[in-house]
């Protein structure tokens, strides 16, 4: 049963009360409130076989673009995390290896109509520092327009030419974040195939910075077909790694604590006479007035809860190597 006359406050989509028991359904994950997301896809020469032929050769058939379906899936999924459903998408490591080809600001709703044939000029190397500079400039601008957090997903199939430069620049970014000159930023780094340097990736992701913690996390997929699933899992882990949350009643008493990730449906008891509850998560507080008692049967509740359950990414069936 819905209470259309009641005020439901974001991030909640529905709130029910029965016999002092509250069931509140989250519209979205409040730990990613104000998140701005960018997706950077490797455009170096080693990736060319994965994109397949272009022009006349593409019409001959027999060779498929392995990257495009993964890009479409990631775009649609990551848009659900982004504050406005629009992602910055670019190829990196193009041209001389240090160039970036920006595809555009793409919406998740329109993901199915996009094409990802690969960059105009495949790169002669794999230089990542321009990605970091591009994203920092992007998030500075986004922060001026309301973004409160940044997430860059970076895909590669090769060893980086400039791993130490990436680590040095990351340290600078962390200082900017700690000083409040940049919003919190996370980098999700996914390697694909046997040519990635896992030790190099681990060194970058292992660095921890005062007042910030880790900026980077990573995984390695053996095949391109596993890439999107790993990105989804890693993004979920990254954005909720220290989330949890606390529920308070209208007098400030703690009703329930969630030590780990918030579930899609929050259930807890409130004392008699309570008129509202507060969800505190990631330093933010959301006050939700309590609606009138719900007097319908449990079947309606079960149906609502099933409908609210989050959709998990379909497993690919492939194996992957996991590195923290």
Beta strands, then each sheet from edge to edge (+ up, - down):
strand 1: 12-18
strand 2: 21-26
strand 3: 35-42
strand 4: 86-94
strand 5: 99-107
strand 6: 149-156
strand 7: 184-192
strand 8: 208-209
strand 9: 213-214
strand 10: 216-221
strand 11: 245-249
strand 12: 254-258
strand 13: 265-269
strand 14: 276-281
strand 15: 284-289
strand 16: 320-322
sheet 1: 1+ 2- 13+
sheet 2: 5+ 4- 3- 6- 7- 10- 16+
sheet 3: 8+ 9-
sheet 4: 12+ 11- 14+ 15-
end
